[in-house]
Amino acid sequence: MRESTGGTRERIKAVALELFTEQGYEKTSLREIAERLNVTKAALYYHFKSKDDIVASFVEDRLDQMDALTAWADSQPATLATRRTLISRYADTMFGGDMPSVMRFFEQNQTVLKSLSSGQQMRGRMMRLASALCRGDDSPAAQLRATLSLFAVHTSWFAVRAPGITDAERRRLALEVADELLAAIGAEPDEDAAPASSRA
């Protein structure tokens, strides 16, 4: 039975990611990807015209996931429970399947990402998710906490450098930090606590 077009595309992406990780994006050619897949370059070209197209497909997958999360959050009440579920689902998209390898690739190839139009859309999607996380509290502090909670998950790939840490431990730690930030969104401000800048 012939492999579906979707299945072929996913196989190409998986093999390309392996090669990008093993020898670097710049040093990997479409010919090498085709050889590892045991297909002709023309067969590969049918699905992806360039390495940039392959990377763009990873980014588009990520954008679709973020859009789905935002749509879900918009249909829920603006509560701490919703915020906690949203950040947990966001972590699921970051730590599930081959996403750990994709995130490591993104981290190591920021220049490639910035040159892609789909890569430039990532910031806008992050801001939409942050807005969903602080819905019901439009204070600047809530906006900052919501954004930082996403970055706690997002940057755990390179901010946590403990040797031997597992992806599960990294996820747990990121969610602990995110939860501390989310718990303060929508909470009544403590009038006795003066900002650090105003303390004598």
Order of alpha helices (4+ residues) and beta strands (2+ residues): alpha-alpha-alpha-alpha-alpha-alpha-alpha-alpha-alpha-alpha-alpha-alpha
